[in-house]
Amino acid sequence: MDSIQVLPIAPPHFTLSAPMPSPAIAPVTDVSPSSAARSVAASKALFWDRIAPKYAADPIADMAGYEATLRRVQALLSPQHDVLEIGCGTGSTALRLAPFTRRLLATDVSPEMIVIAHQRLAGQPSPQLSFAVADAEAPVFGQGVYDVVLAFNVLHLASDLDQALKLAVQALRPGGLLISKTPCIAEMNPLIPYLAVPLMRAIGKAPHVLCFDEPRLQSAMAQQGMQIVCAERHGTRGKDIRAFIVARKPG
Ligand SMILES: C[S@@+](CC[C@H](N)C(=O)[O-])C[C@H]1O[C@@H](n2cnc3c(N)ncnc32)[C@H](O)[C@@H]1O
């Protein structure tokens, strides 16, 4: 396996001996994950590590919907923004969005996903972009250091939605945006979350998922003090259960 960056060890250009950009993006963390936290993260990564090569090779099912989301997010970003992505997978979206930011730190709990992300970055260098392994439910991102947190197709995978949202909100500066797109599993036929998913989990073919609808997700964001800016759906192929929500941390 390639050598990979695990937060909270800062990427080389963020080390204290190197000049810091101004104002500094600070992925250096204020809390080091304990060995217990590392082993929790490792167990969350197991499923994703196993499927990472297949995930990287699979085509995007709704390309028009994906492009619509990218355009929408791009319009919300600026070259002055320090951006954190949680659950970045193999980095395809980070590679598309990094040019519209000052810096984008894209993170994922799965080391294998980040290995592939690094390979993609090597083939498509992007000075704004770096990747690191990090659990979105561990306090490793620092407080008040990002203008935008991106969370695409990941909040439903948290063990604890409130914890994941709390840490994302903490990482934001006042006035910062949480931009998310999240499958709302409770909007599917109930046979899927309550029968098919448990069966697939039992044979290792599905990860743990949380079952919530969009009102529940919005209310979880509001409970963390976030103001909902907009809620949209960008799917172009039949029923779209993925809620695109932009929420602002009060300034
Ligand atoms: C469905 S994939 C989405 C990847 C990418 N964001 C996208 O939209 O294609 C979910 C990703 O979230 C990651 N993930 C799951 N739980 C996580 C956690 N607690 N912290 C960080 N990443 C997590 C997985 O490793 C996986 O790469």
The ligand as an SDF file (V2000), in Angstrom:
LIG
                    3D

 27 29  0  0  0  0  0  0  0  0999 V2000
  -20.9330    5.9920   -0.8300 C   0  0  0  0  0  0  0  0  0  0  0  0
  -19.2550    6.4280   -0.6680 S   0  0  0  0  0  0  0  0  0  0  0  0
  -19.2950    8.1440   -1.2240 C   0  0  0  0  0  0  0  0  0  0  0  0
  -17.9700    8.6050   -1.7090 C   0  0  0  0  0  0  0  0  0  0  0  0
  -18.0090    9.9970   -2.3500 C   0  0  0  0  0  0  0  0  0  0  0  0
  -18.3280   11.0170   -1.3820 N   0  0  0  0  0  0  0  0  0  0  0  0
  -19.0070   10.0100   -3.4710 C   0  0  0  0  0  0  0  0  0  0  0  0
  -20.0040   10.7290   -3.3740 O   0  0  0  0  0  0  0  0  0  0  0  0
  -18.7850    9.2720   -4.4360 O   0  0  0  0  0  0  0  0  0  0  0  0
  -19.1260    6.6370    1.0600 C   0  0  0  0  0  0  0  0  0  0  0  0
  -17.7400    6.9590    1.5180 C   0  0  0  0  0  0  0  0  0  0  0  0
  -17.8180    7.3870    2.8740 O   0  0  0  0  0  0  0  0  0  0  0  0
  -16.7520    6.8240    3.5810 C   0  0  0  0  0  0  0  0  0  0  0  0
  -17.1390    6.7810    5.0030 N   0  0  0  0  0  0  0  0  0  0  0  0
  -18.0280    5.9670    5.6080 C   0  0  0  0  0  0  0  0  0  0  0  0
  -18.0890    6.2370    6.9230 N   0  0  0  0  0  0  0  0  0  0  0  0
  -17.2160    7.2500    7.1370 C   0  0  0  0  0  0  0  0  0  0  0  0
  -16.8030    7.9580    8.2900 C   0  0  0  0  0  0  0  0  0  0  0  0
  -17.3030    7.6840    9.5010 N   0  0  0  0  0  0  0  0  0  0  0  0
  -15.8780    8.9310    8.1510 N   0  0  0  0  0  0  0  0  0  0  0  0
  -15.3400    9.2160    6.9450 C   0  0  0  0  0  0  0  0  0  0  0  0
  -15.6730    8.5570    5.8240 N   0  0  0  0  0  0  0  0  0  0  0  0
  -16.6050    7.5960    5.9100 C   0  0  0  0  0  0  0  0  0  0  0  0
  -16.5290    5.4810    2.9500 C   0  0  0  0  0  0  0  0  0  0  0  0
  -15.2400    4.9850    3.1990 O   0  0  0  0  0  0  0  0  0  0  0  0
  -16.7910    5.7850    1.4780 C   0  0  0  0  0  0  0  0  0  0  0  0
  -15.6080    6.1360    0.8200 O   0  0  0  0  0  0  0  0  0  0  0  0
  1  2  1  0
  2  3  1  0
  2 10  1  0
  3  4  1  0
  4  5  1  0
  5  6  1  0
  5  7  1  0
  7  8  2  0
  7  9  1  0
 10 11  1  0
 11 12  1  0
 11 26  1  0
 12 13  1  0
 13 14  1  0
 13 24  1  0
 14 15  1  0
 14 23  1  0
 15 16  2  0
 16 17  1  0
 17 18  1  0
 17 23  2  0
 18 19  1  0
 18 20  2  0
 20 21  1  0
 21 22  2  0
 22 23  1  0
 24 25  1  0
 24 26  1  0
 26 27  1  0
M  CHG  2   2   1   9  -1
M  END
$$$$
